[in-house]
């Protein structure tokens, strides 16, 4: 029994541990079953009359269920000995093994955390793999964990196409749908997929998570695609156990909510009964694969042993209710089928049960002896890979000249042979160039296709490259970023557009919690290469207010592994686009290109008509390395001004005034790269400076300027006279009042005067 293993439950947990009850229940139940018929079914015969599951399949599924259960029981015992570090279990959900059996190991899977049965069964798909040892290494946070390298307990496997993640509240649904859509898009483009053309994406989640806004985003987008007859072969598997931590799902809610939802094909299966449930699981899988339609599989499950090891349900849930739940343990039903069919007798079932227990504990003890992450470098290695020489070589690669000539029309029409242009035009030209260079690139978002974007930055792209590569999406930033991850999973290079920076904030977890975490939690086995374009920052005239003049980039400054570039002028924009695309292609990085709206059409710097903010287009072969800023007034040390975006031309105008009134020689630094900041380069530029001003058009709190100041202080330069000129900690109002909350030329000059 559970208490008789070599690692007994501490006395203080007696009477509270429902894991022990479930363990005892199973053993007592099996003993009560007797022998059953002497002759059981042959391997290829139905395990029970009328069942779609044959005897061999049932036995393997039962073994997978037992592995999942004993991993849970092992975790509860060894957690108190500090040998295991995760106790959210799969008990009661072991029926999801049927989904693994009915699908292929090349069907990408995005799994709920209660997927032990699924994983144990999917391990059968490839020879030589061990679900017990691999799982034990993950439970033990071992550096040898093949899924995450010890960074988290995740269900994942590169060869089995299970993408590791820590998604718990449905944040993985958009990328699962995106992956399904990417399979179809890849076929339409003639792109070689890494999986078979008829693959489906599998996504499991709980009934409570189905209510989350992110889940509803995915369901809506799936139905939206289905309504337009766009293939989206995703199998949504709702594992309905009737409760979310302690909040009960109203009985019948999932069926009522999804059974008649347009565009989602609904199936129900009993996950508590392998013999009866398997046919319905098969039907759902086959339907999804054949029709290429979004399919919703409502899988009946239960939850045993609480939400996690720290959840003592007996303290808040009636004992009678707990006993009723435990009586519905799917392993009890599986044992009964095994014995009543004659496939196994009770002694064989108990022997298998105890053998599986021994196997799981031995694996856990062995995993405890394996090395763990012991240094910061070990932890961070897969987070943000960067191979500068390879990235630079890719950014400067220029072997697509013929395609450029086809797209631009002639040698004279190539952008580098045109007169100097402003920012919007050169971003547009840079995007055309990237599409010539990378046939696998896609650009999508709101209004980007026929209209060419709100500011015409994507004008002509759809005409040049077709609607399969440049297309509009539904108005849902969460789904736009979910689609981007799906396309990246299939080897494409997505360039999603978020129309305004303010629109990112409701969807930023798709970057923070999903896209940027994949390399970290998969030990760099999976990557989400993408280049996200976002129009933003302040000073836009005639079309203002908070949502179109959002100057807050704080939400993206602290995302681990993210790269953020912000161009100020057109030539820099084109060169930075090359580097960002190369970072995505070579190192799998998630990149954001933050485009200052107010500078899109800017042509002049000091006076109207001076044309000093127009620049020649950089020919292919020229790029700007990550972290490399631009310096105006090299060698001038009386005052050094650090800035980015709109702050750069502002600082240049202020510098001319300061030079005229103060007689100082002023140097202006354009950071260009905002995440990560190049602290060493910033400190180098500040050495020898007599005064420093940091001009940050973002808000006073948590802006880029704070990062610049920190870099200076940590380099021992904090004693220099310095000032910070920033926006106010407020939302941006409409019309001229916007300039009251944003820094201006006069504010920079005033700061210089204060420095004296």
Protein Blocks (a to p, Z undefined) as FASTA:
>chain_A
ZZlmcbdcdfklgokamklmmmmmmmmmmmmnonopfbdcdfkbcfbghiabdfklmmmm
mmmmmmmmmmmmmmmmmmmnopaccfbdfehjlmmmmmmmmmcfklccdddfklmlmmmm
mmmmpghiafklmmmmmmnopaklmklnopaccdddfklopacdfbfnlplmmmmmmmmm
mmmmmmmnopacfbdfkbccdddddfklmmpmklmmmmmmmmmmmmnopacdddddddde
hiahjaccdehklmmmmmmgghiacddddfkbmklmmmmmmmmmmmmmmnopacdddddd
ddehijblmlcfklmpcfklmmmmmmmomklmmmmmmmmnomacfklmmmmmmmmmmmmm
mmmmmmmmpccdfbfklmmmmmmgcdfklmmmmmmpcclmmmmmmmnopaklpmklpccd
dfklmmmmmmmmmmmmmmmbccddehklmnnpanlmmgoklmmnojklgccddddfklmm
mmmmmmmmnopacddddfbfklmmmmmmmmmmmmmmmmmmnoomaccdddddddedehie
hiacjklmccbfklmmmgghiacdddfbfklmmmmmmmmmmmmmmnopacdddddfklmm
pcbfkbghklpacccdddehiacdehiacdehihiakbccddehjllmmmmmmmmmmmmm
nopacddddfkpabdcdfklmmmmmgopabdcdddfbdfehpaklmmmmmmmmnopmmpc
cdddddddddddehjllmmmpccfklmmmmmmmnZZ
